[in-house]
Amino acid sequence: MCWGTLGTVRPFPGFHADRDAMEIQEALESKNVMTLLRILTNRTNAQRQEIVKTFEEQTHKDLAAALKKCLSGDVEVLLLELLMPPVQYEAYRLQQAMAGLGTDEETLMEILCTRSGPRLQEIRATYKQLYKKDLEKELKGETSGDFAKLILALLNKSDTAGGVQRDIESLSASLSGKKADAGPWINILTSRDLDHLNKVLTGLELTNGQTINQTVEKRFSGDFRLGLSVLVQCIQSSDVYLAKRLASMKPSFVHGIMVSHSEEDLLCIRAAFVKLTGTSLYSALQKQFKGDHLQALLAVCRSED
């Protein structure tokens, strides 16, 4: 990432992995949590990976394991997440969304909708490496019906050419029967670029005389309605959708979005958050969280808007 990034976490100038690793070792021994926060929230992920490697060379210990012994609660979770390489973290989030009883469908959709096709293939390969399971098979086992088709189409998405008017007509025709046909929605919305899709959705709104969100709400149901709603929101503005997720202030959502987007576009998500809620993300975090966990989140958020 360069200094022109829309992320909040930037490369630390004058970075020395050996110095950071030594400071972290001393902080772990003295249980100085603020030093751990200061270093690990103020380095890019690439810099953190260098620290992890250097720490192991210096101490013959795993940094993640050492952090687990020193920390607890949400701050431990957040710092361990910051230590994961980005693609590994996305694979971990998908695994967590499917772990245990029930499935967190919206987290699956969030990741699949906001990541490019090539990035998703990297995540898929990393998932296989980490969990010895095929991500597509896992997703298939956790979902069913049209929602499963949508999920798998997103996992394997790639841009293909299509005519705007033809796509509008195809989606409009899919709504003409007593029961709406999910097929064209899955095929079109997972295989065109964002500019094309926004033109299609705008054209469909004019044709039908109602917003796309109203159409989705009225004509579809269950998990597929949820999935399609998330996809449409991400096509229209992924920043606004992610800001809505952050507004819930649920720790797992806040961590997931802030860690994943801290070096990419968290500034854009912060701007959408202010517009959506009337308060800054920085202030909202202060109202919801406390202690070391709050300090770590504020450091990743970076500043008031």
WOBEL-V706901 format. One line per field, one symbol per residue. phi: phi as a letter, one per 20 degrees, with the letter a starting at -180 (. if undefined). psi: psi as a letter, one per 40 degrees, with the letter a starting at -180 (. if undefined). burial: + if it has 16 or more other ideal C-beta (glycine too) atoms within 10 Angstrom, else -. A space follows every 10 residues. Layout:
phi=???
psi=???
burial=???
This chain:
phi=.dfefeeeed gffmfcffff fffffffffe lefffffgff edcfffffff fgffgfffdl cefgfffffe dbmfffgfff ffffggffff fffffffdfm fmcefffgfg ffeedfggff ffffffgfff dlceffffff fecbmfffff gffffdfbfc faegffffff ffffefffdf efgffffffd ccffffffff fffffffemb ffffffffdc bmfffgffff ffffffafff fffffffflf gfffggffff dfddbffffg ffffffdmcf fgfffffedb mfffffffff fnbfd
psi=iieeieidhi hhifhhdddd ddddddddde fgdddddddd efiidddddd ddddddddef ihdddddddd iiaddddddd ddehiddddd dddddddeia hihgdddddd dddeiidddd dddddddddd efihdddddd deiiaddddd dddddfiihi iihddddddd dddeedidhi hdddddddee eiiddddddd dddddddefi idddddddei iadddddddd ddddddhddd ddddddddfh dddddddddd edecfddddd ddddddeeii ddddddddii addddddddd ddii.
burial=----++++++ ------+--+ +-+++-++-- --+-++++++ +++++-++-+ ++-++----- --+--++--+ +--+++++++ ++++-+++++ ++++--++-- --++++++++ +++++----+ -+++-++--- ----+--++- -++--+++++ +++++-+--- -+-+--++++ +--++----+ ++-+++++++ ++---++--+ +-+++--+-- -+--++--++ --++++++++ ++++++-+++ +++++++--- ++++++++++ ++++++++++ ++++-----+ ++-+++--+- -+++++++++ ++---
